[in-house]
Each structure stands twice: as C-alpha cells, then as structure tokens.
Amino acid sequence: MKSETIVIGILCFALGVMTAVVLPKYFKPTEVDITNQMPAPPPPQNAPAPSANLIAAVKQLESLVKNDPNNLKLRLQLGHAYFDSGAYGKAIPEYELYLEKNPDDADVRTDLGICYRRTGNSQRAVEEFEKAAKSNPNHLNSRLNAGIVSYYDLKDFPRALKNWESYLKIAPADSRAQEIRKKIDEIKAILGEK
C-alpha cells in the first residue's frame, strides 16, 4: 500500500470516531426550560459570541453535512450546534429535516419551537410545542413553553391556561407548579373565571 492511502485511511477512521463518539457528547437533544424568562423578554439582540470551540465544531459539522447531506444524525448535531451558538434561524431547517423522519421526537420539536420564538415567530413556536406535547403526553417542557409563549407573547390566555393546566395534571408537585398555579389564577381573573 502506498503511504498516502494509509494516511487517508487513518484520517477517515479518526474523523469517524470523532463523529460517532466525541461530537454527540457535546451536541445532544436538549430540553430547554425558558421559565427563567417570565415575564418573557424579547430575544436578546446582543447575545454573547459563541466560543471558539463551538465555532470550530459548527464548521466541522457543516463540512461533514456537506459531504453527507442525508445523514440525519449529523444534521441534528448541526442543528444543536447552531442552537447552542445562537444561530436559531440556521437551526430551524436542520431540525425540520430531522423531524420529517422523526416527527414524534418531542425534545427536538421543543427545541424547534424555541428557535421559532427566538426568531420572532411565536405563533409557530406554540404550534411546535403543542405538537411535541401531543406526541409525548408526559413531556413537561413543551407544555410549559407553550403556556409561556401563549401568555407573554401572544396574549392568548385561554391557550396558556389549557397548556399550563395540562402541565399540572402531569406534574402537580413539580418545582414549577406553584408559579404556574399563580399564573393560572391570574388568567382566570383576567377571563372572569373562578
């Protein structure tokens, strides 16, 4: 064998190990809790710049996806890297491609909803959160986020009420339950209910 072939083989093996072992540790599906945004501020205009490591990982994943565009695992990892770097608009198509084949992945769908909210599409965000909750009836963060965005962004109080009440049915003793109950009481007062 030529030494060039051996070197190329070693590089391909190392790249495969990095893709299969190293990158998934850094780019996993996340459940993002946006309760700390109550009341919900607009998306940050001057978010901190992503770290050099994250930028390098994004570039590496972009290169890998370019060479293997049908690899959904890579596309999902790229979506997570975009999400983590604050490039929500770039994460959306990666998540959507992944969800075409995995429509019931409530964690990824919730991340997609957060991306829509952060890019100013609160209506679509709530729709994605509600799809996530429908596909996984015990998925708390999708219900929580649907309530938050309905309440603060859309001022759709009946929809927020529905989402938060469904949250409490699943997790009545959760650490966020007391705060949610207060918001439900506020909504009922606004709507003239007892």
Secondary structure, 3 states (H helix, E strand, C coil): CCHHHHHHHHHHHHHHHHHHHHHHHHCCCCCCCCHHHCCCCCCCCCCCCCCHHHHHHHHHHHHHHHHCCCCHHHHHHHHHHHHHCCCHHHHHHHHHHHHHHCCCCHHHHHHHHHHHHHCCCHHHHHHHHHHHHHHCCCCHHHHHHHHHHHHHHCCCHHHHHHHHHHHHHHCCCCCCHHHHHHHHHHHHHHHCCC
